[in-house]
Structure formats: C-alpha cells, structure tokens
Amino acid sequence: MHAIPRHTLATMLLLVVCSTAGAAEIRLRSDAQPGGPIVLLGDVAEVTAASTPERQRLEAIELFPAPPAGGRRTVRRREIADTLSLRGIDWAESQLVGSSVVEIHLPELRRAADNGPVTDTIQRRVERLVSNAIVEFLRRNVSERMPWEVKPQLADDVVAAIVDAGPRAELHVADETLVGSSHAGADTIDGEGRSSTLDRWVGPRQFTVELVSDSQHGMLDVPAVVSLPPRVVVVNRALPTGATLNVEDLSLVHVERPPTEAFFAVDQVVGSELTRPVAAGQVLDTAQVRAPLFVRRGDVVDVFSYAAGIQVKTLARVREDGARGDMVIVESVQNRRETFRARVTGVQRVEVFARGRNVAAPDTPVSTTAYQARLRTTRQPIAE
C-alpha cells in the first residue's frame, strides 16, 4: 500500500469541505433579534448543513454590527449574499432562500421587576461600573497610559437595567460616537513614541455599552463626558540638586491627581534651580525649585553703596544664599560683627543704600521662601 502524498491529502480535504458547503442551505427569517453587538448568520437564518460542525461554522459567520438598543435595521437578501461573498464564500442562488427582507431589531432593556427607587449609593456604584468600562475601552483603543476621567450621564432605566442584571453582570463598550464638537485636547506621546492628538476623544460622547448577565443581554446607550486632568510640568531626566532647569529638561504631561503646588507651564520654571534631586518623570512643585542663586553663603562679594549720588565699592561676605532681588545679610570682611542688609543685583554683587543701613539677621534664608511665594501667586492652570 502506497502512502498518499501530503499535498494530495490537503487537496482531498478541501474538496470535501467545498462539497459540504455546497450542500448547505440558508433559509432567511423575516424577523431576527441578534444575541450580541455583531449580527451573525445564525441570527438571521436557519442553516442546514451535512454535519453539525459545518452548520456551527456557518452560523458563526459575522455579517454586520447590530442596531442600537431599541433600534431596527432592514436587510435584503442581496445584501446578505454580497456580505457572504466578501467573507470569501461563493453561494449558489438556490442555496439562499426564505424571506427576501429581514427585519433586525434589538429591544431596549427593561427592569425585570419594580424593586423600588435606586439609592444614591447604588447610583454611584453603577456610575463607577459604567465609567470603568468606558475607561477600559479608551485605554484599549486610544492610549493605555492616559489618566482618563469619565462622567457617565445615566438615565433611570439604564441604572435599573444594570441593577436588575445582578452583581455578576458584565459591561463592555461596543461602540462610541462624538456628540457635538470636541473640546480642545493636547498632544501626547503614545507607548511607541509616536505623537498623537487626543482632541477627538475629549468632550461629550455617546457610548454603546453591552450588558451581559445570566438573565438578560442587550445594548445600552450611555452619554458621557470624557476628560483628562490638566497637564503639569515634569522633568525628562534625573537631575541633581542645584541643576538649572532648561526647556529640554521639561515636559507637560497629563497626571492623575497632581500635587496642589504643581506648575502648569514650562516657562514658569525654566531657569530655576533644583533644591533637591529629582527622578525622570517626576512632577515638579514649588518646594523643589528656587530662583537661580547669584550669591551663596560664605561668598565674598562686591558691595556697591550709594549715598548722595556717590558710589562706593567694597568687599563683604554674605551669610545666606540669595537670588536676584533678594535681601540678604552681609558682614564686613574686617569686622564680622558689622552686618547690614543688601539687595542682590547680579552674580557676586549686592547693593546697599546708606539710608537703608541696618543690623538684622533673619533666621531663615530669604531667597528660597521669597521665590516660592512668588511662584504660588503666579501659578495658574493652562486651559487645555
């Protein structure tokens, strides 16, 4: 007995499948109710085939999306035949019989029983479940790394349907459409480093949510507002204490629950110095930055004194760090007990007026606290 070549065996199997398919009959119904978001051939027709596996394979062929909850769609026999051809199946006209028009509809979900009013606690729980389902859809289809914020606007019958479905019910977003014009969004970088625009996904939207439970199945129309938190300034790379922040070191990124003292514009911190080390991706706040220091504690600096139009230059030692415009305590290099206030005007330079001569030494450095106070008064969120 000779072995059958492998390619010959494959050809024989293909002929068997084709002959089986050729023996199948598809009898269209006049009315159909799909069991999911996609209409299958088995939803709209009774399929007869030579074997059970072949019948099941044909019944599982996907045709087109189901109508929304409470909606209807009329499909003609020719459309179904063309769809089957697009799926790579060429049917003889005699195999597609039955109704010439199929009315497809998906009923709205109704409460199984009147269980009384929905409490605020249950309402919030249902909103959280729907919000989580929409967030999962956005992470899967738009950006996994974005901190999406979703506020669903649920009608009473939608809440009731989800409650009646029971604790084991599953919610999945099947589709979404834009409502009105989108809000302004922001450019971001996806996981592969490509720039993408999120404008389309921010704003009021209409989602079709599939509800699946042991007792019922259907589609829910859920309006919701999608948003992203304000973008805040983060550092692009690890930097040590005292590093001067440049534009290339900073980025604006959407961050979930950013610090209250965060910055909302890069130019608010460009040129500042770090008061502590920072890691790559860390959000900056006012406690981490200060104005660039022009004088440091212990430095010997030039002191310019002005009186009656006369300028006098001398040397002194500063007792504290200071940025431009800060008042610092300086001491005479000849007599350390002789101290006075001077204003920082440049690198290793301070100025003092004879009339403003004073002996005082604050307990805390002026430069850092004064700069942070100025930052707090100028920080404003940038409109997205």
WOGI-V196443 format. One record per backbone hydrogen bond with DSSP energy under -1.0 kcal/mol. NH is the residue of the N-H (numbers start at 1). CO is the residue of the C=O. Records with the same first field share a line. If there is no record, write none. Layout:
NH=CO ; CO
This chain:
9=5
10=6
11=7
12=8
13=9
14=10
15=11
16=12
17=13
18=14
19=15
20=16
21=17
22=18
24=21
25=48
26=95
27=46
28=97
29=44
32=103
39=64
41=61
42=59
43=40
45=41
46=27
48=25
55=51
56=52
57=53
58=54
59=55
60=56
61=58
63=39
66=37
70=106
71=68
73=104
75=102
77=100
80=76
81=77
82=78
83=79
84=80
85=81
86=82
87=83
88=85
89=84
95=92
97=26
99=28
102=75
103=30
104=73
105=32
106=71
115=113
123=119
124=120
125=121
126=122
127=123
128=124
129=125
130=126
131=127
132=128
133=129
134=130
135=131
136=132
137=133
138=134
139=135
140=136
141=137
142=138
143=138
148=146
149=227
151=225
153=223
159=155
160=156
161=157
162=158
163=159
164=160
165=161
166=163
169=166
170=212
172=210
174=208
175=208
177=206
179=204
183=202
188=196
190=194
193=190
196=188
198=186
201=198
202=199
203=226
205=224
206=177
207=222
208=175
209=220
210=172
211=218
212=170
213=216
218=211
220=209
222=207
224=205
225=151
226=203
227=149
232=253
233=263
234=251
235=282
236=249
239=278
242=274
243=240
245=272
249=246
250=247
251=234
253=232
262=259
268=265
269=266
270=266
271=245
272=269
273=290
274=243
275=288
278=239
281=235
282=279
284=233
286=261
288=285
290=273
294=322
295=322
298=318
299=296
301=316
302=348
303=314
304=350
305=312
306=352
307=310
310=307
312=305
314=303
316=301
317=331
318=299
319=329
322=295
325=344
326=323
328=342
330=340
331=317
332=338
338=335
340=330
342=328
343=351
344=326
345=349
346=349
348=294
349=346
350=302
351=343
352=304
354=306
356=353
357=354
370=366
371=367
372=368
373=369
374=370
375=371
376=372
377=373
378=374
379=375
